[in-house]
Amino acid sequence: LGLLTNLDVIVAKLALEAETAGQFAAAAVLAKAVFLIPQATSFVLLPRVASRSAAADATGALVGAGVAIALVAGAAVSGILWLVGDPLVRLTFGEDFPEAADLLGPFALASSLIGALIVVINHHIGRGARAFVWSAAALAALQVALFALFHESPHTIVAVDLSPQKLAIARELGATHTFNAADANVIEAIRD
């Protein structure tokens, strides 16, 4: 899980200019505080899931409640971070990372989705479903392997989207190549 939740910061360090990587890392550190909610939820639910699973009782309602808690709380925290991002970044990191404030809300929202995944993974651990847990670990390893295999260097970042505005933001954040997914030849353009 550590790799799955922190690979973005490692890639940012390798691929972005130092200042941009610092902005990214500052936002990521604060936004990933959202992980505390699903972790705490998982700690409460894990023994209940394990005991129900051992008794051959259904555990779906528990995982559903855990995911709902993670998503609702994460959305609330994301909204708060969108509103107080600038003073929070300045209080936490000083005046060196002001652009990180703009990233807090979106990062926290993405972290909320990963937090829901944390609840699901812990649910499967409690059920003794090792295949699911190993599959998630394999996906994290695959993510690293694909990055290493398909990037000419750690300085190549490709963004593909339908929105020209999002592609412009990606360029500002350090994407070296941007492609509009609506273009008929997008696959060929990416390969070139």
Helices and strands as residue ranges (DSSP letters): H 2-15, H 18-31, G 32-35, H 36-54, H 60-93, G 94-96, H 100-127, H 130-150, E 158-161, H 164-172, E 177-180, H 186-191
